[in-house]
Amino acid sequence: MTVTPGQGIVDAMEQNVDHAIMDSEYGTNKDGSEWERCWGSKGLYIASNASGAWEVAGPFGGSA
């Protein structure tokens, strides 16, 4: 299985010495902005372009 998160999440995972364990899910917020979420081995990463630029937060819910 090939796992291909977006570049922002890839960069955040590299900073946390993490790697994706599931492929990303994508969606649209009510304001029309887009989001991406991806599970890494240390928790959940979430990216959104609600501010006009992709911003990444996480990992959440992991042991990091």
VENWO-V560428 format. One record per residue. N is the residue number from 1. RES is the residue in one letter. PHI is phi as a letter, one per 30 degrees, with the letter a starting at -180 (none if undefined). PSI is psi in radians with two decimals (none if undefined). Layout:
N:RES:PHI:PSI  N:RES:PHI:PSI
//
This chain:
1:M:none:2.29  2:T:c:2.22  3:V:c:2.15  4:T:b:1.34  5:P:d:2.85  6:G:d:2.85  7:Q:d:-0.64  8:G:d:-0.74  9:I:d:-0.68  10:V:e:-0.79  11:D:d:-0.76  12:A:d:-0.69  13:M:d:-0.69  14:E:d:-0.69  15:Q:d:-0.55  16:N:c:0.15  17:V:h:1.00  18:D:b:3.00  19:H:b:2.68  20:A:d:2.42  21:I:c:-0.18  22:M:b:2.74  23:D:d:2.78  24:S:d:2.67  25:E:c:2.53  26:Y:b:2.67  27:G:a:-3.10  28:T:b:2.30  29:N:d:2.92  30:K:d:-0.48  31:D:d:0.07  32:G:j:-0.18  33:S:d:2.79  34:E:c:2.73  35:W:b:2.77  36:E:b:2.46  37:R:b:2.53  38:C:a:2.33  39:W:d:2.24  40:G:c:3.05  41:S:d:-0.29  42:K:c:0.02  43:G:k:-2.99  44:L:c:2.31  45:Y:c:2.42  46:I:b:2.31  47:A:b:2.51  48:S:b:2.61  49:N:c:0.50  50:A:e:-0.50  51:S:d:-0.06  52:G:j:-0.25  53:A:b:2.58  54:W:d:2.19  55:E:b:2.46  56:V:c:2.40  57:A:b:2.65  58:G:k:3.06  59:P:d:2.51  60:F:c:2.52  61:G:i:0.18  62:G:c:-2.93  63:S:c:0.20  64:A:d:none
//
